[in-house]
Amino acid sequence: MPSAQAEVIKAEGNAFFKGGNFAAAIEKYDAASLVDGTVPAYQSNAAACWEKLADYENMEVAARKCIAADKNFVKGYFRLATALKHLNSLPACIKALESGLAIQSTNSDLKKMKKEVVELQRGDQVASFCGRAEEQMQSGDIAGAYKTLELASRLDAGNNDIERMMKKVKPKFEANEARRKSGLSQIELFKEKGDEAYKVSCGIVQFAALFVIRTYLYSLLASFQSVSKS
C-alpha cells in the first residue's frame, strides 16, 4: 500500500498540474517519491509535467526513475519512449517500446508509437541514402549514386525525392554503361551477361542442386536396402 503521507503530497501535485503549474507539481511528485520510492505513478506524473514543459532530458530521467520503481509499470515505458522520440534517440526509443510491449503486448499506445518511430527511422535512412547519392553525383561517381538510390528505393519505393534524383542519375548511368560496354570485346560482353544471369538464377540453381543431392541420397539408400534384403 502507498504511504498515506506520499498520497497527500501527490494530491497536492495533481492540483498544481490541473492548474497548469507544472514546476510546482514536479516538486510535489518528487517529494512524494522521496517518501515512498516504490510507487511508480509519482515519477510517471513528474515525467508528464516535464513533457508539458518540453524538457525531454528531465522527462527521460523521471521516466527511468518510474521504471526503476516498478519494472512492470507499462506507462513508464511509454513516458520513456516519448522522451527519447523527442530527443531523436530512435533506436533507444524502439528498445523502450519493445520492453513495454514485452509486458503488455496489446498496449495500443506502445504499438502506435512503435509504428510511427519505425517510419521515422526509415525516413532517416532514406534521407541518408539520398544525401550520399548527392555527394556521389557531385564527385562524378554516377555508378555509385545509381546503386545508392537503388538501395534507397528498396526501403521506400515511390519516394518523391528518390524518383527525382533517379531521373537525373539514371540517364547518365545508362549513357556511361553504353559507352563502357561499347569498348568491351564480344567475350567480355558474354561474360557480363553470364554473370548477370548467374545472379538471377543463383537461387534456382541452389534449389536444383539440393534436389539432385537429395534424389541421389534416396537412390543410395534404396540400393543399400535392396542389398541388405538379398
N, C-alpha and C positions, 0 to 999 in steps of 0.2 A: 504493500500500500504506500502511495506517495506521502511524504511528510505534510502534515496539516499546515505547518508554517510555510513550506515551499509553495503549497497550493494557494495560500493567501497572497503571497508575493506574485505568483503567476497571474492571479486575477487582477492585480493592480497593473501588471504589464499588459494584459488584454484590454483594460480600459484605456491605457495610453495608445495602444495600437489602433483601437476603434476611433480614437480622436485624432489620429494622424501624427502623433508624437512618437515617431519610431525610435529615436535615440533614447528617450526615456524608457520606452518599452524594452529595449535591449538591456538596459541596466537592470531592470526588474527580472527579466528572464535569466540573465547571468547570475543574479543574486539567488534566484530560486535553484539554479543548478549547483551553486555552492552549498546550499542547504541539503539538497538531495541530488546527487550526481547520477542516480540510477534511472531517472525519468527522462527519456529522450525528447519528449514533447517540448521541454523548456528550450533546448538549443535548436530544435526544429522551428519554433516560433521566432527565436532570435535570427535564424537564417532568413526567415520570411521578411523580417524587418530590414535586414541588410540588403535584401533584394529590392525592397521599396526604395532604399537609399542608393541603389545602383552601385553598391560597394561589393563587388563579387569576390574579391580576395577574402574579405571578412566573412562573406556568406559561405565560402568554401570551408573556412576554419570552423564556423559554427556547425555546418553540416557534418563535418568529420567528428566533432565532439558528440553530436547527436547519435551517429552510428556507433561511436565508442561506448555510449551509454547503453545501447541495445542494438546489437547487430542484426536483429530480426525486424527492426522498425523500418518498414519499406519506404515511408515518406522521407526518411533521412537520405536514402539513395537518390530519390527524386530531387531533393534540395541540392545535394552534391552535384548531380548531373547538370542541373540548371546553372549552377555557378560555373562549372567547368565549360559548359557550352558558351556562356558569355565571355569566358576568358580565352576562348578559341583553343582549348585543350581537348580536341575532339577524340583522340584515342583514349584518354583518361575518362572522358565523358561516357564513351561506349562501355568501358570497363565498369563504371559505376552503375550504369543502366543494367548491364548483364548481371551484376551482383544482386541488384534488386529483383530482377526477373527470376533469378535462381531461387529466391524466397517466395515470390508470388508471380508465377508465370503468366497469369491472366490480367495483370495490372494494366489497364488501358493507357494510363498516363505515361508509364515507362515505355510501353510498346510504341506509342505515338511518337515520343521524343526520339527513341532509337531510330525509327524510320526517317525522321527529319535529319538526324545527325549523320546517318549513313549517306543521305542525299548530299549533305554539305561536304562530307569527305570526298564523295565522287566529284562534286563540283570543283573542289580544291585540286584534285588530281588532274582533272581535265584542264584547268587553268594552268597548272604546272607544265603539262604537255604542250599546251599552246604557246606558253612563254618560251619553252625550249625550242619549239619549231620555229618561232620568230627569230630567235638568236641564230639558229642554223641557217635560215634563209638569208639573214644579214651577212653571215660569214661565207655564203656561197655553197653551203652543204645542202644542196637540193634533195639529194637521195636521203640524207639523214632526216631532213624536215618531213619528207613524204612518209617515211617509216614511223616517225614520231606521231604524226597526225593519224596514221592508220591505227596505232595503239590507242590514241585518244578516242577514235571512233568506236572501238570495241567497248569502251566504258560508257559512252553516251552517243549512240547513233542518232543522227539527225540534229545534233547540236549546231546552232547557227554559226557560232564562232569557228568551229572546226570546218564546217562546209565553206564558209567564207575564205578561210585560209587555204583549204584544199583547192579551191578554184584558181588560186594564184600558183600553187605549188605543182599541182598535177600536170598542167600543160608543159611546164618547164622540165619536170621529171621525165615525162614521156618523150619530149624532144631530145633530152640528154641520152635517154635509153636508146632511142632510134639511132643517134649518132654513134653511140658506143657499139651497138650491135652491127652497124654498117662496116665497122673496122674489124669485125671478127671473121675468122675463117669459117668454112662450112662445118668443119669438125667441132670447132668451139661452139658454134650455134647449136649443133646437135647435142653437145654435152650439156649446155644450159637447159635445153628443152627436156633432156633426160633427167636432170637434177630437179626441175620443177615437177615433172611427172612423178618422180620418186617421192617427193614431199607429199603430194596429194594422195598417192596410193600407199604410202607407208603403213597406214593403219590397216588397210585391206590386206596387204602382204603379210603383216604380222599375224593377222587373224587366220589367213590361209596356211601359214607355216605351222601355227598351233594345231590347226585341223589335221594337217598331214602327219604331224608328230603323234597326235592322239590316235589317228587311224592306224599308224604303224604299230603303236604300243598295243592296241587292241588285237591286231592280227598276230603280234608276237605272243600275246597271252593265249590266244586261241590255239596257236601252234603248240605251246607248252602243254596246254590242257589235252590236246589231241595225243601228244607223245606219252603223257602220263597215263592216259586211258589204255593205250596199246601196251 
